[in-house]
């Protein structure tokens, strides 16, 4: 039997925002019979935060993203500076949505569904922006212009809204067009494509395009090390989330699972990715009076 479109095993073993769209109104996105090892987390006051580690790391990710945004702002002559900043904003939105979608402290199912939908849509939009950043590096059109930024933002918003709509419709069944075809298996072909396959293809395309750019156009090899590390960190994060998660949960009696490490390694991947981008861009304008090359030429003259 084909497993295409089937979320049952993923939702049984991992903590994913998409799983919130399938569960009945049980009072928490982590309760019910579906989870093999439900996250219990830690008691906070009169309540409980079931995924405390991810919540804290997401908050740190937002702060780190703000720092990277500021550092990008200082790179006035960098190719794709504005497009990179748009990507960072999108990643911050993913981190904020993740706090509420898989944090495990919300109890109203409708609110959980909406945050989960935004989270899923933001993931797709962020991966789309990743591909846009790769294309910008080829200088097919002037980067940083109103046209370039407008196309970047508009297309990303279209992806976010489109994917989020499918997720919301799945969770509350507005139209019935995206309902789970087999509740026993949690089969949903639309979300399987939009949440898993579409972002994966975008990420793979990004790394291929950037590898070609670095090796074929720029004739450099050192930036490829940073790009490879970023890709490796991303893969490690997914392994923790989809493979190791249930084993961590069982070993810690439900205190943590792989989603914590997925958040951590994806953050490291984004940071490494930023340094890769920084390594293949210019820091100063060619005619900047503080450009060391220009200063040495003036002294020589």
Number of C-alpha atoms within 10 A of each C-alpha: 3 5 10 11 19 21 21 18 15 17 22 17 23 26 29 21 26 25 24 26 25 23 21 13 14 12 12 18 31 25 17 14 10 16 20 15 22 25 26 20 22 16 11 11 7 5 10 16 20 26 25 24 21 25 24 14 18 24 16 15 24 20 13 17 24 16 13 19 20 12 14 22 15 13 16 14 16 22 23 26 23 21 24 25 20 21 27 26 17 25 23 22 17 23 26 19 24 25 23 20 29 28 25 24 22 19 14 13 20 16 13 24 27 23 23 28 29 26 28 30 28 27 27 29 29 28 25 23 27 24 23 22 26 22 18 21 20 16 11 8 12 15 20 17 13 10 12 18 17 13 13 20 18 12 16 24 17 13 22 23 18 15 25 27 18 22 30 22 20 24 26 17 15 12 10 10 12 20 23 22 14 11 14 9 14 20 20 20 17 18 23 16 14 21 20 16 13 15 20 15 13 20 20 13 17 21 19 13 17 23 20 14 19 18 14 11 11 12 10 13 12 13 20 20 11 19 21 17 16 24 20 15 20 21 16 15 25 20 16 22 23 19 15 18 24 25 17 18 23 16 12 13 15 19 19 25 30 25 27 22 22 23 25 20 21 21 25 18 24 22 18 19 19 21 16 21 23 18 15 18 15 13 16 16 13 13 10 12 12 11 13 12 12 14 14 10 9 10 7 7 6
